[in-house]
Amino acid sequence: MNTGGIGKIGEDAAAAYLMKKGYLICERNYRLRVGELDIVAMAEDGCTVFVEVKTRKSFDFGYASEFVNRKKQQKLRRAAELYAGRDIYMRFDIIEVYYELRDDGIFIKEINHIEDAF
């Protein structure tokens, strides 16, 4: 199965979830020379939120958020600085999306939003 398709489904679910919570989606899959920002959003309090989305089928290999290691966090911080500068009100969130395959397609089982994850 094409995991890029699964990743997009997870990111679509995460973006819809954030919009329901009142966030404004500013960018999706924003590419910079140091990496990609999955979602850049604006919270109601004016905070710029950089969201890393991790989509997984199960917990068999740990929680999805555990795959955002120190090296990945450093890349995301650098990308955020290049995107917005250093002197803005910002935070880094992780959204875990868990799904299951069904006969009629992919079903999102759970979305876990970890605010200020790192």
N, CA, C and O atoms as CSV, one atom per row, in Angstrom:
chain,resi,resn,atom,element,x,y,z
A,1,MET,N,N,0.831,-1.183,0.000
A,1,MET,CA,C,0.000,0.000,0.000
A,1,MET,C,C,0.874,1.245,0.000
A,1,MET,O,O,1.931,1.253,0.631
A,2,ASN,N,N,0.467,2.263,-0.673
A,2,ASN,CA,C,1.196,3.520,-0.763
A,2,ASN,C,C,1.060,4.290,0.549
A,2,ASN,O,O,-0.007,4.825,0.848
A,3,THR,N,N,2.135,4.348,1.328
A,3,THR,CA,C,2.071,5.029,2.622
A,3,THR,C,C,1.957,6.541,2.465
A,3,THR,O,O,1.501,7.223,3.382
A,4,GLY,N,N,2.366,7.070,1.318
A,4,GLY,CA,C,2.165,8.496,1.079
A,4,GLY,C,C,0.695,8.844,1.104
A,4,GLY,O,O,0.312,9.910,1.585
A,5,GLY,N,N,-0.142,7.941,0.582
A,5,GLY,CA,C,-1.583,8.134,0.620
A,5,GLY,C,C,-2.111,8.104,2.035
A,5,GLY,O,O,-2.987,8.891,2.393
A,6,ILE,N,N,-1.582,7.195,2.845
A,6,ILE,CA,C,-1.983,7.108,4.250
A,6,ILE,C,C,-1.567,8.380,4.979
A,6,ILE,O,O,-2.338,8.920,5.773
A,7,GLY,N,N,-0.368,8.855,4.719
A,7,GLY,CA,C,0.097,10.087,5.345
A,7,GLY,C,C,-0.791,11.273,5.007
A,7,GLY,O,O,-1.095,12.091,5.876
A,8,LYS,N,N,-1.209,11.371,3.754
A,8,LYS,CA,C,-2.095,12.466,3.339
A,8,LYS,C,C,-3.445,12.356,4.028
A,8,LYS,O,O,-4.020,13.363,4.441
A,9,ILE,N,N,-3.952,11.138,4.151
A,9,ILE,CA,C,-5.235,10.941,4.838
A,9,ILE,C,C,-5.108,11.390,6.304
A,9,ILE,O,O,-6.002,12.043,6.842
A,10,GLY,N,N,-3.990,11.031,6.934
A,10,GLY,CA,C,-3.760,11.459,8.309
A,10,GLY,C,C,-3.663,12.971,8.428
A,10,GLY,O,O,-4.227,13.562,9.350
A,11,GLU,N,N,-2.954,13.599,7.503
A,11,GLU,CA,C,-2.816,15.054,7.534
A,11,GLU,C,C,-4.150,15.743,7.268
A,11,GLU,O,O,-4.450,16.769,7.878
A,12,ASP,N,N,-4.952,15.189,6.361
A,12,ASP,CA,C,-6.289,15.742,6.117
A,12,ASP,C,C,-7.144,15.659,7.382
A,12,ASP,O,O,-7.848,16.608,7.727
A,13,ALA,N,N,-7.075,14.512,8.072
A,13,ALA,CA,C,-7.842,14.334,9.311
A,13,ALA,C,C,-7.352,15.310,10.381
A,13,ALA,O,O,-8.157,15.897,11.105
A,14,ALA,N,N,-6.043,15.483,10.481
A,14,ALA,CA,C,-5.470,16.407,11.468
A,14,ALA,C,C,-5.888,17.849,11.178
A,14,ALA,O,O,-6.245,18.586,12.097
A,15,ALA,N,N,-5.846,18.251,9.919
A,15,ALA,CA,C,-6.239,19.615,9.550
A,15,ALA,C,C,-7.722,19.854,9.856
A,15,ALA,O,O,-8.085,20.909,10.376
A,16,ALA,N,N,-8.569,18.886,9.538
A,16,ALA,CA,C,-10.001,19.018,9.833
A,16,ALA,C,C,-10.231,19.119,11.340
A,16,ALA,O,O,-11.053,19.912,11.799
A,17,TYR,N,N,-9.505,18.318,12.095
A,17,TYR,CA,C,-9.596,18.339,13.555
A,17,TYR,C,C,-9.219,19.724,14.094
A,17,TYR,O,O,-9.928,20.281,14.932
A,18,LEU,N,N,-8.102,20.274,13.609
A,18,LEU,CA,C,-7.653,21.589,14.059
A,18,LEU,C,C,-8.670,22.675,13.707
A,18,LEU,O,O,-8.938,23.558,14.523
A,19,MET,N,N,-9.232,22.618,12.511
A,19,MET,CA,C,-10.220,23.623,12.116
A,19,MET,C,C,-11.450,23.559,13.021
A,19,MET,O,O,-12.006,24.595,13.384
A,20,LYS,N,N,-11.871,22.362,13.383
A,20,LYS,CA,C,-13.013,22.219,14.302
A,20,LYS,C,C,-12.705,22.840,15.660
A,20,LYS,O,O,-13.606,23.322,16.347
A,21,LYS,N,N,-11.426,22.828,16.044
A,21,LYS,CA,C,-11.008,23.415,17.323
A,21,LYS,C,C,-10.768,24.925,17.216
A,21,LYS,O,O,-10.381,25.552,18.203
A,22,GLY,N,N,-10.988,25.513,16.050
A,22,GLY,CA,C,-10.863,26.953,15.891
A,22,GLY,C,C,-9.538,27.451,15.350
A,22,GLY,O,O,-9.302,28.658,15.314
A,23,TYR,N,N,-8.671,26.544,14.927
A,23,TYR,CA,C,-7.394,26.947,14.342
A,23,TYR,C,C,-7.596,27.369,12.889
A,23,TYR,O,O,-8.470,26.854,12.191
A,24,LEU,N,N,-6.779,28.305,12.454
A,24,LEU,CA,C,-6.738,28.697,11.050
A,24,LEU,C,C,-5.546,27.983,10.420
A,24,LEU,O,O,-4.420,28.137,10.894
A,25,ILE,N,N,-5.770,27.214,9.373
A,25,ILE,CA,C,-4.685,26.509,8.692
A,25,ILE,C,C,-4.024,27.499,7.726
A,25,ILE,O,O,-4.665,27.993,6.799
A,26,CYS,N,N,-2.746,27.779,7.951
A,26,CYS,CA,C,-1.997,28.728,7.120
A,26,CYS,C,C,-1.261,28.034,5.980
A,26,CYS,O,O,-1.217,28.543,4.860
A,27,GLU,N,N,-0.688,26.877,6.270
A,27,GLU,CA,C,0.098,26.130,5.276
A,27,GLU,C,C,-0.065,24.634,5.534
A,27,GLU,O,O,-0.309,24.193,6.656
A,28,ARG,N,N,0.079,23.878,4.454
A,28,ARG,CA,C,0.167,22.424,4.565
A,28,ARG,C,C,1.302,21.953,3.677
A,28,ARG,O,O,1.448,22.400,2.539
A,29,ASN,N,N,2.105,21.045,4.212
A,29,ASN,CA,C,3.236,20.479,3.478
A,29,ASN,C,C,4.140,21.573,2.909
A,29,ASN,O,O,4.492,21.563,1.729
A,30,TYR,N,N,4.497,22.496,3.764
A,30,TYR,CA,C,5.341,23.619,3.367
A,30,TYR,C,C,6.792,23.156,3.339
A,30,TYR,O,O,7.345,22.758,4.364
A,31,ARG,N,N,7.404,23.210,2.163
A,31,ARG,CA,C,8.768,22.708,1.982
A,31,ARG,C,C,9.795,23.831,2.083
A,31,ARG,O,O,9.653,24.906,1.501
A,32,LEU,N,N,10.833,23.524,2.852
A,32,LEU,CA,C,11.988,24.410,2.982
A,32,LEU,C,C,13.225,23.580,2.710
A,32,LEU,O,O,13.144,22.355,2.619
A,33,ARG,N,N,14.355,24.226,2.579
A,33,ARG,CA,C,15.567,23.465,2.280
A,33,ARG,C,C,15.964,22.519,3.402
A,33,ARG,O,O,16.657,21.532,3.155
A,34,VAL,N,N,15.541,22.797,4.622
A,34,VAL,CA,C,15.901,21.943,5.759
A,34,VAL,C,C,14.849,20.883,6.081
A,34,VAL,O,O,15.065,20.044,6.955
A,35,GLY,N,N,13.718,20.915,5.385
A,35,GLY,CA,C,12.681,19.923,5.646
A,35,GLY,C,C,11.302,20.455,5.323
A,35,GLY,O,O,11.144,21.489,4.674
A,36,GLU,N,N,10.321,19.731,5.786
A,36,GLU,CA,C,8.930,20.063,5.491
A,36,GLU,C,C,8.156,20.255,6.786
A,36,GLU,O,O,8.352,19.535,7.765
A,37,LEU,N,N,7.274,21.244,6.764
A,37,LEU,CA,C,6.352,21.480,7.874
A,37,LEU,C,C,5.000,20.899,7.463
A,37,LEU,O,O,4.416,21.340,6.473
A,38,ASP,N,N,4.497,19.917,8.210
A,38,ASP,CA,C,3.235,19.269,7.835
A,38,ASP,C,C,2.084,20.271,7.828
A,38,ASP,O,O,1.385,20.423,6.826
A,39,ILE,N,N,1.896,20.954,8.963
A,39,ILE,CA,C,0.824,21.944,9.074
A,39,ILE,C,C,1.354,23.141,9.851
A,39,ILE,O,O,1.980,22.997,10.901
A,40,VAL,N,N,1.090,24.324,9.310
A,40,VAL,CA,C,1.326,25.559,10.036
A,40,VAL,C,C,-0.053,26.161,10.271
A,40,VAL,O,O,-0.807,26.401,9.327
A,41,ALA,N,N,-0.375,26.401,11.540
A,41,ALA,CA,C,-1.705,26.902,11.886
A,41,ALA,C,C,-1.588,28.087,12.831
A,41,ALA,O,O,-0.549,28.316,13.450
A,42,MET,N,N,-2.674,28.828,12.922
A,42,MET,CA,C,-2.753,29.935,13.859
A,42,MET,C,C,-3.835,29.589,14.882
A,42,MET,O,O,-4.987,29.332,14.531
A,43,ALA,N,N,-3.436,29.590,16.150
A,43,ALA,CA,C,-4.391,29.339,17.226
A,43,ALA,C,C,-5.183,30.609,17.507
A,43,ALA,O,O,-4.795,31.700,17.089
A,44,GLU,N,N,-6.286,30.457,18.213
A,44,GLU,CA,C,-7.139,31.607,18.502
A,44,GLU,C,C,-6.419,32.678,19.313
A,44,GLU,O,O,-6.781,33.852,19.245
A,45,ASP,N,N,-5.400,32.285,20.083
A,45,ASP,CA,C,-4.663,33.255,20.896
A,45,ASP,C,C,-3.537,33.951,20.125
A,45,ASP,O,O,-2.765,34.716,20.703
A,46,GLY,N,N,-3.445,33.679,18.807
A,46,GLY,CA,C,-2.438,34.321,17.976
A,46,GLY,C,C,-1.122,33.574,17.888
A,46,GLY,O,O,-0.190,34.036,17.230
A,47,CYS,N,N,-1.035,32.435,18.539
A,47,CYS,CA,C,0.179,31.621,18.507
A,47,CYS,C,C,0.296,30.910,17.154
A,47,CYS,O,O,-0.676,30.332,16.667
A,48,THR,N,N,1.478,30.957,16.559
A,48,THR,CA,C,1.749,30.177,15.354
A,48,THR,C,C,2.119,28.771,15.815
A,48,THR,O,O,3.040,28.583,16.610
A,49,VAL,N,N,1.388,27.795,15.305
A,49,VAL,CA,C,1.549,26.408,15.747
A,49,VAL,C,C,2.081,25.581,14.581
A,49,VAL,O,O,1.478,25.526,13.509
A,50,PHE,N,N,3.220,24.942,14.816
A,50,PHE,CA,C,3.820,24.051,13.839
A,50,PHE,C,C,3.446,22.629,14.264
A,50,PHE,O,O,3.813,22.180,15.350
A,51,VAL,N,N,2.722,21.936,13.406
A,51,VAL,CA,C,2.156,20.641,13.759
A,51,VAL,C,C,2.808,19.537,12.942
A,51,VAL,O,O,2.790,19.564,11.711
A,52,GLU,N,N,3.378,18.575,13.633
A,52,GLU,CA,C,3.920,17.370,13.000
A,52,GLU,C,C,2.852,16.295,13.128
A,52,GLU,O,O,2.383,16.002,14.228
A,53,VAL,N,N,2.471,15.712,12.001
A,53,VAL,CA,C,1.423,14.692,11.984
A,53,VAL,C,C,2.067,13.324,11.781
A,53,VAL,O,O,2.859,13.125,10.860
A,54,LYS,N,N,1.719,12.398,12.645
A,54,LYS,CA,C,2.195,11.019,12.537
A,54,LYS,C,C,0.979,10.102,12.445
A,54,LYS,O,O,0.116,10.100,13.323
A,55,THR,N,N,0.930,9.329,11.375
A,55,THR,CA,C,-0.200,8.442,11.120
A,55,THR,C,C,0.265,7.006,11.231
A,55,THR,O,O,1.242,6.605,10.599
A,56,ARG,N,N,-0.442,6.236,12.038
A,56,ARG,CA,C,-0.073,4.837,12.273
A,56,ARG,C,C,-1.317,3.964,12.319
A,56,ARG,O,O,-2.422,4.418,12.616
A,57,LYS,N,N,-1.091,2.700,12.015
A,57,LYS,CA,C,-2.185,1.724,12.051
A,57,LYS,C,C,-2.383,1.169,13.457
A,57,LYS,O,O,-3.501,0.826,13.841
A,58,SER,N,N,-1.302,1.080,14.220
A,58,SER,CA,C,-1.409,0.468,15.548
A,58,SER,C,C,-0.351,1.030,16.484
A,58,SER,O,O,0.476,1.855,16.095
A,59,PHE,N,N,-0.398,0.565,17.722
A,59,PHE,CA,C,0.582,0.929,18.733
A,59,PHE,C,C,1.693,-0.128,18.825
A,59,PHE,O,O,2.504,-0.079,19.750
A,60,ASP,N,N,1.744,-1.059,17.904
A,60,ASP,CA,C,2.670,-2.192,17.987
A,60,ASP,C,C,4.130,-1.773,18.174
A,60,ASP,O,O,4.891,-2.458,18.856
A,61,PHE,N,N,4.511,-0.671,17.581
A,61,PHE,CA,C,5.905,-0.219,17.671
A,61,PHE,C,C,6.037,1.048,18.515
A,61,PHE,O,O,7.038,1.758,18.415
A,62,GLY,N,N,5.035,1.336,19.343
A,62,GLY,CA,C,5.033,2.518,20.199
A,62,GLY,C,C,4.032,3.545,19.704
A,62,GLY,O,O,3.412,3.389,18.652
A,63,TYR,N,N,3.896,4.589,20.488
A,63,TYR,CA,C,3.008,5.685,20.096
A,63,TYR,C,C,3.599,6.429,18.914
A,63,TYR,O,O,4.818,6.529,18.782
A,64,ALA,N,N,2.749,6.942,18.068
A,64,ALA,CA,C,3.207,7.658,16.879
A,64,ALA,C,C,4.121,8.830,17.246
A,64,ALA,O,O,5.099,9.102,16.550
A,65,SER,N,N,3.799,9.515,18.334
A,65,SER,CA,C,4.594,10.683,18.740
A,65,SER,C,C,6.029,10.319,19.101
A,65,SER,O,O,6.914,11.173,19.042
A,66,GLU,N,N,6.270,9.072,19.471
A,66,GLU,CA,C,7.623,8.648,19.825
A,66,GLU,C,C,8.577,8.675,18.628
A,66,GLU,O,O,9.794,8.606,18.799
A,67,PHE,N,N,8.024,8.774,17.427
A,67,PHE,CA,C,8.843,8.818,16.220
A,67,PHE,C,C,9.317,10.234,15.897
A,67,PHE,O,O,10.023,10.448,14.912
A,68,VAL,N,N,8.927,11.194,16.726
A,68,VAL,CA,C,9.433,12.565,16.589
A,68,VAL,C,C,10.578,12.697,17.602
A,68,VAL,O,O,10.420,13.246,18.692
A,69,ASN,N,N,11.720,12.174,17.195
A,69,ASN,CA,C,12.892,12.140,18.090
A,69,ASN,C,C,13.584,13.506,18.137
A,69,ASN,O,O,13.163,14.460,17.483
A,70,ARG,N,N,14.651,13.570,18.924
A,70,ARG,CA,C,15.378,14.832,19.115
A,70,ARG,C,C,15.870,15.409,17.780
A,70,ARG,O,O,15.768,16.614,17.551
A,71,LYS,N,N,16.397,14.560,16.909
A,71,LYS,CA,C,16.893,15.024,15.608
A,71,LYS,C,C,15.753,15.633,14.776
A,71,LYS,O,O,15.921,16.685,14.160
A,72,LYS,N,N,14.608,14.971,14.766
A,72,LYS,CA,C,13.441,15.471,14.027
A,72,LYS,C,C,12.967,16.792,14.640
A,72,LYS,O,O,12.611,17.719,13.914
A,73,GLN,N,N,12.961,16.879,15.961
A,73,GLN,CA,C,12.559,18.108,16.624
A,73,GLN,C,C,13.468,19.270,16.234
A,73,GLN,O,O,12.991,20.378,15.990
A,74,GLN,N,N,14.776,19.021,16.176
A,74,GLN,CA,C,15.724,20.064,15.776
A,74,GLN,C,C,15.466,20.531,14.346
A,74,GLN,O,O,15.529,21.725,14.055
A,75,LYS,N,N,15.174,19.577,13.454
A,75,LYS,CA,C,14.858,19.939,12.065
A,75,LYS,C,C,13.597,20.793,11.996
A,75,LYS,O,O,13.537,21.765,11.244
A,76,LEU,N,N,12.593,20.424,12.785
A,76,LEU,CA,C,11.339,21.176,12.777
A,76,LEU,C,C,11.539,22.582,13.344
A,76,LEU,O,O,10.968,23.546,12.832
A,77,ARG,N,N,12.341,22.698,14.390
A,77,ARG,CA,C,12.624,24.024,14.957
A,77,ARG,C,C,13.336,24.910,13.925
A,77,ARG,O,O,12.998,26.083,13.763
A,78,ARG,N,N,14.310,24.341,13.242
A,78,ARG,CA,C,15.055,25.097,12.225
A,78,ARG,C,C,14.134,25.509,11.079
A,78,ARG,O,O,14.202,26.643,10.606
A,79,ALA,N,N,13.282,24.601,10.636
A,79,ALA,CA,C,12.336,24.920,9.561
A,79,ALA,C,C,11.376,26.026,10.001
A,79,ALA,O,O,11.064,26.929,9.226
A,80,ALA,N,N,10.914,25.950,11.242
A,80,ALA,CA,C,9.999,26.978,11.768
A,80,ALA,C,C,10.680,28.340,11.819
A,80,ALA,O,O,10.070,29.355,11.484
A,81,GLU,N,N,11.940,28.362,12.235
A,81,GLU,CA,C,12.676,29.623,12.281
A,81,GLU,C,C,12.848,30.214,10.887
A,81,GLU,O,O,12.731,31.425,10.698
A,82,LEU,N,N,13.124,29.357,9.918
A,82,LEU,CA,C,13.245,29.841,8.540
A,82,LEU,C,C,11.901,30.327,8.010
A,82,LEU,O,O,11.842,31.288,7.242
A,83,TYR,N,N,10.847,29.677,8.412
A,83,TYR,CA,C,9.504,30.040,7.955
A,83,TYR,C,C,9.058,31.372,8.567
A,83,TYR,O,O,8.558,32.248,7.862
A,84,ALA,N,N,9.241,31.516,9.880
A,84,ALA,CA,C,8.601,32.632,10.578
A,84,ALA,C,C,9.546,33.560,11.326
A,84,ALA,O,O,9.123,34.621,11.785
A,85,GLY,N,N,10.799,33.191,11.458
A,85,GLY,CA,C,11.709,33.988,12.271
A,85,GLY,C,C,11.732,33.478,13.700
A,85,GLY,O,O,11.001,32.555,14.057
A,86,ARG,N,N,12.574,34.085,14.506
A,86,ARG,CA,C,12.748,33.614,15.887
A,86,ARG,C,C,11.862,34.349,16.878
A,86,ARG,O,O,11.561,33.817,17.947
A,87,ASP,N,N,11.448,35.537,16.551
A,87,ASP,CA,C,10.781,36.390,17.527
A,87,ASP,C,C,9.265,36.400,17.381
A,87,ASP,O,O,8.638,37.457,17.448
A,88,ILE,N,N,8.687,35.243,17.187
A,88,ILE,CA,C,7.234,35.164,17.142
A,88,ILE,C,C,6.766,34.224,18.245
A,88,ILE,O,O,7.531,33.409,18.760
A,89,TYR,N,N,5.518,34.357,18.587
A,89,TYR,CA,C,4.881,33.485,19.563
A,89,TYR,C,C,4.553,32.181,18.832
A,89,TYR,O,O,3.678,32.151,17.966
A,90,MET,N,N,5.265,31.101,19.190
A,90,MET,CA,C,5.062,29.837,18.481
A,90,MET,C,C,5.149,28.657,19.434
A,90,MET,O,O,5.680,28.757,20.540
A,91,ARG,N,N,4.609,27.534,18.969
A,91,ARG,CA,C,4.761,26.286,19.703
A,91,ARG,C,C,4.756,25.145,18.695
A,91,ARG,O,O,4.408,25.313,17.526
A,92,PHE,N,N,5.161,23.965,19.198
A,92,PHE,CA,C,5.242,22.770,18.372
A,92,PHE,C,C,4.303,21.711,18.943
A,92,PHE,O,O,4.427,21.309,20.100
A,93,ASP,N,N,3.376,21.275,18.121
A,93,ASP,CA,C,2.413,20.250,18.505
A,93,ASP,C,C,2.664,18.998,17.679
A,93,ASP,O,O,3.259,19.053,16.603
A,94,ILE,N,N,2.202,17.880,18.198
A,94,ILE,CA,C,2.181,16.627,17.440
A,94,ILE,C,C,0.744,16.145,17.424
A,94,ILE,O,O,0.058,16.170,18.446
A,95,ILE,N,N,0.300,15.712,16.272
A,95,ILE,CA,C,-1.004,15.060,16.184
A,95,ILE,C,C,-0.773,13.627,15.733
A,95,ILE,O,O,-0.207,13.369,14.671
A,96,GLU,N,N,-1.223,12.708,16.565
A,96,GLU,CA,C,-1.175,11.282,16.242
A,96,GLU,C,C,-2.521,10.900,15.627
A,96,GLU,O,O,-3.579,11.196,16.183
A,97,VAL,N,N,-2.460,10.242,14.479
A,97,VAL,CA,C,-3.679,9.760,13.828
A,97,VAL,C,C,-3.559,8.253,13.713
A,97,VAL,O,O,-2.605,7.738,13.130
A,98,TYR,N,N,-4.539,7.546,14.275
A,98,TYR,CA,C,-4.569,6.085,14.205
A,98,TYR,C,C,-5.745,5.667,13.335
A,98,TYR,O,O,-6.845,6.208,13.448
A,99,TYR,N,N,-5.491,4.696,12.468
A,99,TYR,CA,C,-6.524,4.281,11.503
A,99,TYR,C,C,-6.612,2.761,11.453
A,99,TYR,O,O,-5.767,2.041,11.985
A,100,GLU,N,N,-7.666,2.308,10.795
A,100,GLU,CA,C,-7.773,0.883,10.478
A,100,GLU,C,C,-8.318,0.745,9.063
A,100,GLU,O,O,-9.074,1.584,8.573
A,101,LEU,N,N,-7.910,-0.333,8.435
A,101,LEU,CA,C,-8.389,-0.635,7.087
A,101,LEU,C,C,-9.668,-1.441,7.204
A,101,LEU,O,O,-9.745,-2.394,7.979
A,102,ARG,N,N,-10.664,-1.056,6.435
A,102,ARG,CA,C,-11.943,-1.765,6.388
A,102,ARG,C,C,-12.251,-2.080,4.934
A,102,ARG,O,O,-11.602,-1.569,4.021
A,103,ASP,N,N,-13.231,-2.913,4.736
A,103,ASP,CA,C,-13.620,-3.263,3.362
A,103,ASP,C,C,-13.999,-2.030,2.549
A,103,ASP,O,O,-13.770,-1.982,1.340
A,104,ASP,N,N,-14.582,-1.029,3.217
A,104,ASP,CA,C,-15.030,0.167,2.502
A,104,ASP,C,C,-14.002,1.304,2.548
A,104,ASP,O,O,-14.316,2.440,2.190
A,105,GLY,N,N,-12.771,0.998,2.989
A,105,GLY,CA,C,-11.726,2.011,2.964
A,105,GLY,C,C,-11.019,2.172,4.292
A,105,GLY,O,O,-10.927,1.236,5.086
A,106,ILE,N,N,-10.526,3.366,4.517
A,106,ILE,CA,C,-9.744,3.672,5.715
A,106,ILE,C,C,-10.632,4.406,6.708
A,106,ILE,O,O,-11.324,5.360,6.355
A,107,PHE,N,N,-10.602,3.951,7.944
A,107,PHE,CA,C,-11.387,4.541,9.019
A,107,PHE,C,C,-10.437,5.133,10.056
A,107,PHE,O,O,-9.540,4.445,10.542
A,108,ILE,N,N,-10.632,6.406,10.394
A,108,ILE,CA,C,-9.820,7.051,11.424
A,108,ILE,C,C,-10.389,6.639,12.775
A,108,ILE,O,O,-11.532,6.960,13.103
A,109,LYS,N,N,-9.577,5.921,13.559
A,109,LYS,CA,C,-10.015,5.426,14.865
A,109,LYS,C,C,-9.832,6.471,15.954
A,109,LYS,O,O,-10.689,6.628,16.823
A,110,GLU,N,N,-8.722,7.180,15.905
A,110,GLU,CA,C,-8.395,8.086,17.010
A,110,GLU,C,C,-7.472,9.191,16.536
A,110,GLU,O,O,-6.587,8.975,15.707
A,111,ILE,N,N,-7.695,10.379,17.078
A,111,ILE,CA,C,-6.797,11.511,16.861
A,111,ILE,C,C,-6.394,12.011,18.237
A,111,ILE,O,O,-7.244,12.317,19.073
A,112,ASN,N,N,-5.099,12.092,18.463
A,112,ASN,CA,C,-4.552,12.555,19.740
A,112,ASN,C,C,-3.709,13.795,19.473
A,112,ASN,O,O,-2.697,13.726,18.775
A,113,HIS,N,N,-4.126,14.923,20.028
A,113,HIS,CA,C,-3.432,16.188,19.824
A,113,HIS,C,C,-2.582,16.485,21.059
A,113,HIS,O,O,-3.111,16.670,22.155
A,114,ILE,N,N,-1.276,16.527,20.875
A,114,ILE,CA,C,-0.351,16.825,21.954
A,114,ILE,C,C,0.143,18.256,21.757
A,114,ILE,O,O,0.993,18.526,20.908
A,115,GLU,N,N,-0.405,19.157,22.554
A,115,GLU,CA,C,-0.027,20.558,22.451
A,115,GLU,C,C,1.306,20.809,23.156
A,115,GLU,O,O,1.600,20.204,24.187
A,116,ASP,N,N,2.100,21.703,22.588
A,116,ASP,CA,C,3.395,22.080,23.152
A,116,ASP,C,C,4.226,20.825,23.449
A,116,ASP,O,O,4.742,20.646,24.552
A,117,ALA,N,N,4.337,19.977,22.444
A,117,ALA,CA,C,4.959,18.653,22.585
A,117,ALA,C,C,6.462,18.723,22.854
A,117,ALA,O,O,7.017,17.849,23.521
A,118,PHE,N,N,7.114,19.757,22.338
A,118,PHE,CA,C,8.566,19.907,22.551
A,118,PHE,C,C,8.982,21.340,22.393
A,118,PHE,O,O,10.162,21.659,22.535
